[in-house]
C-alpha cells in the first residue's frame, strides 16, 4: 500500500491508547497513514515491536530514553537482539535531557546524572552503528540554553571518529535554533517537527532554513496535539496538520510538500 502520510515519531504503545488501540490501527490503515512507534524503555519497546506490521504501515523504534525510567539498567544484549529485527527501523529515542534539573525534579548529583546519560547514549550509538540503522535523538536543553543539543552534537562527532558505518539520525521534536540545526545538517541528520508548529511561530525560521530533504513530520502522540485538537489526546492521524503547517511556513505547495515529506521519511527509515 502507498501511504499518504507518515508519522515519523509517535507512541501508539502508550497507555493512553490502551482502550481503543485496535480501532486506531484500523483507522490509520483506512486513511493510509503510516506510523513509527517509538519505545522509551523495555516495556514500551516490547509493545512497539508487537505493534509493528510494515504491511499495515507500522514500524518500531527501540531505545532507552535518557531521563524517563531512571531505575532501569540498560540491557545491551537485549537491545542488540531487538536492533537486528527487520521491523525495527531506528534506535531511540535516546540522547540527553537536561530539562529536569530546571524543573526541580532531578535529584542527586548533576554531573553523575550527566555521565549516566552520556554512557547510556554511547551504548545506543554503538548499537545503531552495529546494525547500520539511524538514531532517533531526544534532546531537551535547560531552559534558555542549547546545552543538551551542544553536548549531543559533541558526543556524535566524537563517536563518528571511531571506525564503522556513518552515524545517521533525526533530531526528534526539534526545538533548537538555526545554528544547532546547521550542526545537525553537517552530520547528515534530519530534524522533525510536531503540531507545535500550528500554535507558535517560534520554530518558523528553522523550518524555512532547513533543506526540504532534511525535514520529517511527527506527532509525538499522545502529546502536544495540534490545532484544532489542542487539549485532546494527540493521534498519528493528526500528522496531516503538521504536514500542512510545514508547507504553509515554507510557502510550498501542500501536495508537493506532502510527497517530499513522505520521501524523506521513507529514505530515512529505509521503508
C-alpha positions as CSV (number, residue, x, y, z in Angstrom):
1,X,0.0,0.0,0.0
2,X,1.1,3.5,-0.8
3,X,0.7,5.6,2.4
4,X,-0.3,9.2,2.0
5,X,1.2,10.4,5.3
6,X,4.0,9.1,7.6
7,X,4.1,10.0,11.3
8,X,7.9,9.8,11.9
9,X,7.5,9.6,15.7
10,X,4.6,8.6,17.8
11,X,3.8,6.4,20.8
12,X,0.8,4.2,19.9
13,X,2.4,1.9,22.6
14,X,1.5,4.4,25.3
15,X,-1.2,3.5,27.9
16,X,-3.2,6.5,26.6
17,X,-4.3,4.2,23.7
18,X,-5.0,1.0,25.7
19,X,-8.8,1.4,25.4
20,X,-9.1,1.8,21.7
21,X,-5.7,0.9,20.1
22,X,-7.2,-1.7,17.7
23,X,-9.7,0.9,16.4
24,X,-6.9,3.4,15.9
25,X,-4.9,0.9,13.9
26,X,-7.8,0.2,11.7
27,X,-8.5,3.9,11.2
28,X,-4.9,4.6,10.3
29,X,-4.8,1.8,7.7
30,X,-8.1,3.1,6.2
31,X,-6.8,6.6,6.0
32,X,-3.4,5.4,4.6
33,X,-1.4,6.9,7.4
34,X,1.8,5.1,8.5
35,X,3.2,5.5,12.0
36,X,6.6,4.9,13.6
37,X,6.0,3.5,17.1
38,X,8.8,4.7,19.4
39,X,9.9,3.0,22.6
40,X,11.5,4.6,25.7
41,X,12.2,1.6,27.9
42,X,11.9,-2.2,27.9
43,X,8.2,-2.4,28.3
44,X,7.5,0.3,25.7
45,X,10.0,-1.3,23.3
46,X,8.2,-4.7,23.6
47,X,4.9,-3.0,22.8
48,X,6.4,-1.2,19.9
49,X,7.8,-4.4,18.4
50,X,4.4,-6.2,19.0
51,X,2.6,-3.4,17.2
52,X,4.9,-3.3,14.2
53,X,3.4,-4.5,11.0
54,X,5.1,-3.0,7.9
55,X,2.3,-4.2,5.6
56,X,-0.1,-2.1,7.6
57,X,2.3,0.8,7.9
58,X,3.5,0.4,11.5
59,X,7.2,0.3,12.3
60,X,9.2,0.1,15.6
61,X,12.0,2.2,17.1
62,X,13.6,0.7,20.2
63,X,15.7,2.6,22.7
64,X,16.1,3.9,26.3
65,X,15.1,7.4,27.0
66,X,17.8,9.5,28.8
67,X,15.6,10.6,31.7
68,X,12.3,8.5,31.7
69,X,12.6,5.4,33.9
70,X,15.8,6.3,35.7
71,X,16.0,3.0,37.6
72,X,16.1,0.8,34.5
73,X,19.5,-0.8,33.8
74,X,20.4,-0.9,30.1
75,X,20.4,-4.4,28.8
76,X,22.9,-4.3,26.0
77,X,22.4,-7.8,24.8
78,X,18.6,-7.4,24.6
79,X,18.9,-4.2,22.7
80,X,21.3,-5.6,20.2
81,X,18.9,-8.5,19.5
82,X,16.0,-6.1,19.1
83,X,18.0,-3.9,16.8
84,X,18.5,-6.7,14.3
85,X,14.8,-7.2,13.7
86,X,13.6,-6.0,10.3
87,X,10.6,-4.2,11.7
88,X,12.9,-2.1,13.9
89,X,13.8,0.9,11.7
90,X,15.8,3.0,14.2
91,X,17.4,3.2,17.6
92,X,15.9,5.6,20.2
93,X,14.6,7.7,21.5
94,X,18.0,8.3,23.0
95,X,20.1,11.3,23.8
96,X,20.5,13.8,26.6
97,X,17.8,15.5,28.7
98,X,18.8,18.5,30.8
99,X,15.3,19.9,31.4
100,X,14.6,18.1,34.6
101,X,17.1,20.0,36.8
102,X,15.5,23.2,35.7
103,X,12.1,21.8,36.6
104,X,13.3,20.9,40.1
105,X,12.8,17.2,39.5
106,X,16.4,16.0,39.1
107,X,17.6,14.6,42.4
108,X,21.1,13.8,43.3
109,X,24.5,14.8,41.8
110,X,24.1,16.6,38.4
111,X,27.4,15.6,37.0
112,X,26.8,12.0,38.0
113,X,23.5,12.1,36.1
114,X,25.1,13.7,33.1
115,X,27.7,10.9,33.0
116,X,24.9,8.3,33.3
117,X,23.1,9.8,30.3
118,X,26.3,10.1,28.3
119,X,27.2,6.4,28.7
120,X,23.6,5.4,28.0
121,X,23.6,7.4,24.8
122,X,27.0,6.0,23.8
123,X,25.8,2.4,24.1
124,X,22.9,3.2,21.8
125,X,25.1,5.0,19.3
126,X,27.2,1.9,19.1
127,X,24.2,-0.4,18.6
128,X,22.9,1.8,15.8
129,X,26.2,1.6,14.0
130,X,26.5,-2.1,14.5
131,X,23.2,-2.6,12.5
132,X,23.6,0.5,10.3
133,X,20.3,2.0,11.4
134,X,19.6,5.6,12.2
135,X,19.3,7.2,15.7
136,X,16.1,8.8,17.0
137,X,17.5,11.7,19.1
138,X,15.9,13.1,22.1
139,X,17.4,16.4,23.2
140,X,15.9,18.7,25.8
141,X,18.1,21.6,27.0
142,X,18.0,23.5,30.2
143,X,15.5,26.4,29.9
144,X,17.0,29.4,27.9
145,X,20.0,27.4,26.6
146,X,21.0,24.9,23.9
147,X,23.2,22.9,26.3
148,X,21.8,19.4,25.7
149,X,22.0,19.9,22.0
150,X,25.6,21.1,22.2
151,X,26.6,18.1,24.2
152,X,24.7,15.7,21.9
153,X,26.4,17.1,18.9
154,X,29.8,16.9,20.6
155,X,29.2,13.2,21.5
156,X,28.0,12.4,18.0
157,X,31.2,14.0,16.5
158,X,33.3,12.1,19.0
159,X,31.7,8.8,18.2
160,X,31.9,9.4,14.4
161,X,35.7,9.4,14.6
162,X,35.7,5.7,15.6
163,X,35.8,3.2,12.7
164,X,32.4,1.9,11.5
165,X,29.4,2.8,9.5
166,X,28.4,6.5,9.3
167,X,26.3,7.7,12.2
168,X,22.9,8.8,10.9
169,X,19.9,10.1,12.7
170,X,17.0,12.5,13.3
171,X,16.6,15.2,16.0
172,X,13.1,14.5,17.2
173,X,10.8,17.3,18.3
174,X,13.4,19.7,17.3
175,X,13.5,22.9,19.4
176,X,16.9,24.2,18.6
177,X,17.9,27.3,16.7
178,X,19.4,27.7,13.2
179,X,22.9,27.2,14.4
180,X,22.1,23.9,16.1
181,X,20.1,22.9,13.0
182,X,23.2,23.7,10.9
183,X,25.4,21.5,13.0
184,X,22.9,18.6,12.7
185,X,22.8,19.1,9.0
186,X,26.6,19.0,8.9
187,X,26.4,15.5,10.4
188,X,23.8,14.4,7.8
189,X,21.0,14.4,10.3
190,X,17.3,15.4,9.7
191,X,15.1,17.4,12.1
192,X,11.5,16.6,12.8
193,X,8.7,18.9,13.9
194,X,5.4,18.4,15.7
195,X,2.0,20.0,15.9
196,X,3.6,22.8,18.0
197,X,4.1,24.5,14.6
198,X,0.3,25.0,14.4
199,X,0.2,27.2,17.5
200,X,3.5,29.0,17.8
201,X,5.9,30.8,15.4
202,X,9.0,30.0,17.5
203,X,10.4,27.5,15.0
204,X,9.3,29.0,11.7
205,X,12.7,30.4,10.9
206,X,14.3,27.0,11.4
207,X,11.6,25.3,9.3
208,X,12.3,27.7,6.5
209,X,16.1,27.3,6.9
210,X,16.3,23.5,6.6
211,X,16.7,22.0,3.2
212,X,13.4,20.4,2.1
213,X,15.0,17.0,2.1
214,X,16.1,17.2,5.7
215,X,12.7,17.6,7.4
216,X,10.4,15.0,8.9
217,X,6.9,15.4,10.3
218,X,5.8,13.8,13.6
219,X,3.1,13.9,16.2
220,X,4.8,12.6,19.3
221,X,1.3,11.3,20.1
222,X,-0.3,11.2,22.6
223,X,1.4,14.5,23.5
224,X,1.1,18.1,22.0
225,X,-1.9,17.8,19.8
226,X,-2.0,20.4,17.1
227,X,-4.7,23.0,16.4
228,X,-7.6,22.4,16.3
229,X,-7.2,19.5,18.7
230,X,-5.3,21.1,21.5
231,X,-6.3,19.8,24.9
232,X,-7.2,16.4,23.5
233,X,-5.2,13.2,23.1
234,X,-2.9,13.5,20.1
235,X,-3.0,10.8,17.5
236,X,-0.9,9.9,14.5
237,X,-3.8,10.9,12.1
238,X,-3.2,14.5,13.1
239,X,0.2,14.4,11.4
240,X,-1.7,15.8,8.5
241,X,-1.8,19.1,10.4
242,X,1.9,19.0,10.8
243,X,2.4,18.4,7.0
244,X,0.1,21.4,6.3
245,X,2.0,23.6,8.8
246,X,5.4,22.9,7.3
247,X,4.1,23.6,3.8
248,X,2.5,26.9,5.0
249,X,5.6,28.1,6.8
250,X,7.8,27.3,3.9
251,X,5.4,28.7,1.3
252,X,5.3,25.4,-0.5
253,X,2.5,23.8,-2.4
254,X,0.9,21.4,0.1
255,X,0.8,18.4,-2.2
256,X,4.4,18.8,-3.3
257,X,5.4,19.1,0.3
258,X,3.4,16.1,1.3
259,X,5.2,14.0,-1.3
260,X,8.6,15.4,-0.2
261,X,8.0,14.7,3.5
262,X,6.9,11.1,2.6
263,X,10.0,10.6,0.5
264,X,12.2,12.0,3.4
265,X,10.6,9.5,5.9
266,X,10.9,6.5,3.5
267,X,14.5,7.3,2.8
268,X,15.4,8.0,6.5
269,X,13.8,4.8,7.8
270,X,14.6,2.7,4.7
271,X,10.9,1.8,4.4
